[in-house]
């Protein structure tokens, strides 16, 4: 596999899990009663595991921006859902469930602060009435220069038109079929080399046909159920490193045979809310074209 290192330093938005808990249920993974029975220990585990993810991303060369956690917003930690970001423009998310709609002003303020610091150029809102839960359902494919956009459970299929209009890049719709994989990023991960990690049974037949039409057989890395429920597709790609909570040895070998390194950092506490490594991060530095590097000034005397 050719070198696929990032063209600019990897840059992510994260949120500490200070108030993370499972206090309501909006997907099949969430069981508030199970959390309440051992909440203090589970929260402590979540903090340790998030710290492990933080260290792993840093070790891979990433820089991190932090959204301040807020009481009463336990899922604010899942910053992937905050927005869709490309070319220093952020299209803010609009959530389906009231429990997460309360996060919208917090994320909006965070992006306005990033804009004030010169890290984001434009912050825009979706058209009225359109729901799109950020990069949870809208994933940039650097190799193909397009977005894959999921719908069926949490985001509107019509959101593709707003994303195409804002970014000038095509959006390929994928309808999800299994409520356990309610966001696209729980079952689909486009890697910068052009490979795609995905769980076929998460998609409708038409969506699966679209994936197979765009992704050559040699670039498809299909997951079995055991790896899918570990959220192995909910991974973060940093150059040739793939950061994930866990995977089978067979999948690890398959990825390493393709030239990737697998960085495992356990995130089982967050699986209780239906999230993992990708859900806990939002990439801020995706570009639709290679970054222009200014030539070095000549040191030759005139």
C-alpha positions as CSV (number, residue, x, y, z in Angstrom):
1,X,0.0,0.0,0.0
2,X,1.4,3.4,-0.9
3,X,1.9,6.0,1.8
4,X,-1.4,7.5,2.8
5,X,-0.2,9.9,5.5
6,X,-2.4,13.0,6.1
7,X,-1.6,16.0,3.9
8,X,-2.0,18.3,6.9
9,X,-1.5,17.5,10.6
10,X,-4.6,15.5,11.8
11,X,-6.8,17.7,13.9
12,X,-9.8,16.5,15.9
13,X,-12.6,17.9,18.1
14,X,-13.3,15.9,21.3
15,X,-15.2,16.3,24.5
16,X,-14.2,14.9,27.9
17,X,-16.7,12.5,29.4
18,X,-17.2,14.4,32.6
19,X,-21.0,14.0,32.4
20,X,-21.2,10.9,30.2
21,X,-23.8,8.3,31.3
22,X,-26.6,6.3,29.8
23,X,-29.7,8.1,31.2
24,X,-32.1,7.6,28.3
25,X,-32.5,5.2,25.3
26,X,-32.5,6.3,21.7
27,X,-30.8,3.3,20.2
28,X,-30.8,-0.5,20.9
29,X,-27.5,-0.3,22.8
30,X,-28.7,2.1,25.5
31,X,-30.0,0.6,28.7
32,X,-30.4,3.2,31.5
33,X,-31.4,0.6,34.1
34,X,-28.2,-1.4,33.5
35,X,-26.1,1.8,33.8
36,X,-27.9,3.0,36.9
37,X,-27.1,-0.3,38.7
38,X,-23.3,0.4,38.4
39,X,-23.1,3.9,37.2
40,X,-20.2,5.2,39.3
41,X,-17.9,2.4,38.3
42,X,-19.0,2.6,34.6
43,X,-18.4,6.3,34.6
44,X,-14.9,5.9,36.0
45,X,-14.2,3.3,33.3
46,X,-15.4,5.6,30.6
47,X,-13.1,8.4,31.9
48,X,-10.1,6.0,31.8
49,X,-11.0,4.7,28.4
50,X,-11.4,8.2,27.0
51,X,-8.0,9.1,28.4
52,X,-6.6,6.1,26.6
53,X,-8.1,7.2,23.3
54,X,-6.8,10.7,23.9
55,X,-3.2,9.3,24.5
56,X,-3.5,7.1,21.4
57,X,-4.5,9.9,19.1
58,X,-1.7,12.1,20.5
59,X,0.8,9.2,19.9
60,X,-0.4,9.0,16.3
61,X,0.4,12.7,15.8
62,X,-3.0,14.2,16.2
63,X,-3.8,17.6,17.8
64,X,-7.1,17.9,19.7
65,X,-9.6,20.7,20.3
66,X,-11.9,20.3,23.2
67,X,-15.6,21.2,23.6
68,X,-16.3,21.8,27.3
69,X,-18.7,19.2,28.8
70,X,-22.0,20.3,30.0
71,X,-24.2,18.9,32.8
72,X,-27.4,17.2,31.5
73,X,-25.8,16.4,28.1
74,X,-24.3,13.0,28.5
75,X,-23.9,12.4,24.7
76,X,-22.0,15.6,24.1
77,X,-18.9,13.4,24.2
78,X,-19.8,12.0,20.8
79,X,-18.4,15.0,18.9
80,X,-18.6,13.2,15.5
81,X,-22.3,14.2,15.5
82,X,-21.5,17.9,15.9
83,X,-21.1,18.9,12.2
84,X,-19.8,18.0,8.8
85,X,-16.5,19.7,8.2
86,X,-14.6,20.0,5.0
87,X,-12.2,22.7,3.6
88,X,-12.5,24.7,6.8
89,X,-16.3,25.0,6.6
90,X,-18.6,23.4,9.2
91,X,-22.2,22.6,8.5
92,X,-23.8,22.2,11.9
93,X,-25.8,19.2,12.8
94,X,-29.5,19.0,13.5
95,X,-30.6,16.1,15.7
96,X,-33.7,13.9,15.5
97,X,-34.2,13.2,19.2
98,X,-35.0,16.0,21.7
99,X,-32.5,14.5,24.1
100,X,-29.7,15.4,21.7
101,X,-31.2,18.6,20.2
102,X,-30.1,20.3,23.4
103,X,-26.5,19.8,22.3
104,X,-27.0,22.0,19.2
105,X,-26.4,25.4,20.8
106,X,-23.3,24.0,22.6
107,X,-21.7,22.7,19.4
108,X,-22.7,25.9,17.5
109,X,-20.9,28.0,20.1
110,X,-17.9,25.7,20.0
111,X,-17.6,26.2,16.2
112,X,-18.0,29.9,16.5
113,X,-15.1,29.9,18.9
114,X,-13.0,27.8,16.5
115,X,-13.9,30.3,13.8
116,X,-12.8,33.2,16.0
117,X,-9.5,31.5,16.5
118,X,-9.0,31.1,12.7
119,X,-9.3,27.3,12.8
120,X,-12.6,27.3,10.8
121,X,-13.6,29.8,8.1
122,X,-17.3,29.3,7.7
123,X,-20.0,28.0,10.0
124,X,-23.4,27.4,8.4
125,X,-26.7,25.8,9.3
126,X,-28.8,23.2,7.5
127,X,-32.0,24.3,5.8
128,X,-35.0,24.4,8.0
129,X,-36.6,21.0,8.6
130,X,-33.6,19.0,7.5
131,X,-32.1,16.5,10.0
132,X,-28.4,15.4,9.6
133,X,-26.5,14.1,12.6
134,X,-23.1,15.4,11.5
135,X,-20.3,13.1,10.5
136,X,-22.1,10.3,12.2
137,X,-24.1,10.0,9.0
138,X,-21.9,11.9,6.5
139,X,-18.4,10.6,5.9
140,X,-15.8,12.2,3.7
141,X,-14.0,9.7,1.4
142,X,-10.7,11.4,0.6
143,X,-9.7,8.8,-2.1
144,X,-12.9,9.3,-4.1
145,X,-13.5,13.0,-3.3
146,X,-17.0,12.4,-2.2
147,X,-19.3,12.1,0.8
148,X,-21.1,8.9,1.8
149,X,-24.3,9.9,3.5
150,X,-26.5,7.6,5.6
151,X,-30.2,7.7,6.3
152,X,-32.9,5.5,7.6
153,X,-32.8,6.0,11.3
154,X,-31.4,9.4,12.4
155,X,-30.8,11.6,9.3
156,X,-32.9,12.7,6.3
157,X,-31.9,11.4,2.8
158,X,-32.7,14.9,1.6
159,X,-29.7,16.2,3.6
160,X,-27.5,15.1,0.7
161,X,-28.6,18.1,-1.4
162,X,-27.7,20.6,1.3
163,X,-24.2,19.0,1.7
164,X,-23.6,18.9,-2.1
165,X,-24.6,22.6,-2.3
166,X,-22.4,23.7,0.6
167,X,-19.3,21.8,-0.3
168,X,-19.6,21.3,-4.1
169,X,-18.8,17.6,-3.7
170,X,-21.0,14.6,-4.6
171,X,-22.9,12.7,-1.9
172,X,-23.7,9.1,-2.3
173,X,-26.8,8.0,-0.3
174,X,-26.7,4.8,1.7
175,X,-29.8,3.6,3.5
176,X,-29.3,1.7,6.8
177,X,-31.3,-1.4,7.6
178,X,-30.3,-2.5,11.1
179,X,-31.2,-0.3,14.1
180,X,-28.1,-1.5,15.9
181,X,-26.2,0.4,13.2
182,X,-28.2,3.6,13.4
183,X,-25.5,5.9,12.1
184,X,-23.4,5.3,9.0
185,X,-20.1,5.6,11.0
186,X,-21.1,2.5,13.1
187,X,-20.9,0.3,10.0
188,X,-18.8,2.1,7.4
189,X,-15.3,3.6,7.4
190,X,-13.6,4.9,4.2
191,X,-9.8,4.8,4.6
192,X,-7.6,7.3,2.9
193,X,-6.0,4.7,0.7
194,X,-9.4,3.9,-0.9
195,X,-10.1,0.8,1.1
196,X,-13.5,0.7,2.8
197,X,-14.2,-1.1,6.1
198,X,-17.9,-2.0,6.3
199,X,-20.5,-4.3,7.6
200,X,-22.6,-5.5,4.7
201,X,-25.7,-6.5,6.7
202,X,-26.1,-3.0,8.0
203,X,-27.3,-1.8,4.6
204,X,-30.3,-2.3,2.4
205,X,-29.7,-4.2,-0.9
206,X,-29.7,-1.0,-2.9
207,X,-27.2,0.7,-0.6
208,X,-24.9,-2.4,-0.7
209,X,-25.1,-2.3,-4.5
210,X,-24.0,1.3,-4.4
211,X,-21.0,0.5,-2.2
212,X,-20.0,-2.4,-4.5
213,X,-20.5,-0.2,-7.6
214,X,-18.0,2.5,-6.2
215,X,-15.6,0.3,-4.3
216,X,-13.5,-2.3,-6.2
217,X,-13.6,-5.8,-4.7
218,X,-9.9,-5.6,-3.7
219,X,-10.7,-2.5,-1.7
220,X,-13.6,-3.9,0.3
221,X,-12.9,-5.1,3.8
222,X,-16.2,-6.7,4.9
223,X,-16.8,-7.3,8.5
224,X,-18.6,-10.3,10.1
225,X,-21.1,-9.8,12.8
226,X,-18.6,-10.4,15.7
227,X,-16.4,-7.5,14.5
228,X,-19.4,-5.4,13.6
229,X,-20.9,-5.5,17.1
230,X,-17.4,-4.5,18.5
231,X,-17.8,-1.4,16.4
232,X,-14.6,-2.2,14.5
233,X,-15.9,0.0,11.6
234,X,-16.3,2.9,14.1
235,X,-12.6,3.5,13.7
236,X,-10.4,6.6,13.3
237,X,-7.9,6.7,10.5
238,X,-4.7,8.7,11.2
239,X,-2.4,8.2,8.2
240,X,-1.8,4.5,8.1
241,X,-2.8,3.9,11.7
242,X,-6.4,2.7,12.4
243,X,-7.5,3.5,15.9
244,X,-10.4,1.3,17.2
245,X,-11.7,-0.2,20.4
246,X,-11.1,-3.8,19.5
247,X,-11.3,-6.3,16.6
248,X,-10.7,-10.0,15.9
249,X,-7.2,-11.2,15.2
250,X,-8.3,-12.2,11.7
251,X,-9.3,-8.6,11.0
252,X,-6.1,-7.2,12.5
253,X,-4.0,-9.5,10.3
254,X,-6.1,-8.5,7.3
255,X,-5.5,-4.8,7.9
256,X,-1.8,-5.3,8.7
257,X,-1.4,-7.3,5.5
258,X,-2.7,-4.2,3.6
259,X,0.0,-2.0,5.3
260,X,-2.1,-0.5,8.1
261,X,-1.1,-0.5,11.8
262,X,-4.0,-1.2,14.2
263,X,-4.0,0.8,17.4
264,X,-6.4,-0.8,19.9
265,X,-7.7,1.4,22.7
266,X,-10.6,-0.2,24.6
267,X,-13.8,1.9,24.6
268,X,-16.4,-0.6,25.9
269,X,-18.0,1.8,28.3
270,X,-19.1,3.9,25.3
271,X,-20.5,0.9,23.5
272,X,-23.2,1.0,26.1
273,X,-24.4,4.2,24.4
274,X,-23.8,2.9,20.9
275,X,-20.5,4.7,20.2
276,X,-16.8,4.1,19.9
277,X,-13.6,5.7,18.5
278,X,-15.1,7.5,15.5
279,X,-18.1,8.7,17.4
280,X,-15.8,10.3,20.0
281,X,-14.0,12.4,17.5
282,X,-14.7,14.9,14.7
283,X,-12.0,15.4,12.1
284,X,-11.5,19.2,11.5
285,X,-8.8,19.2,8.8
286,X,-10.4,17.2,5.9
287,X,-9.6,18.9,2.5
288,X,-11.1,18.3,-0.9
289,X,-7.8,18.9,-2.5
290,X,-4.2,18.6,-1.3
291,X,-2.9,21.4,0.9
292,X,-0.7,23.8,-0.9
293,X,2.8,24.0,0.7
294,X,4.5,27.3,0.1
295,X,8.0,26.9,-1.4
296,X,10.9,27.6,0.8
297,X,12.4,31.1,0.3
298,X,15.7,31.1,-1.5
299,X,18.8,31.5,0.7
300,X,21.0,32.4,-2.3
301,X,22.4,35.9,-2.0
302,X,21.2,38.4,-4.6
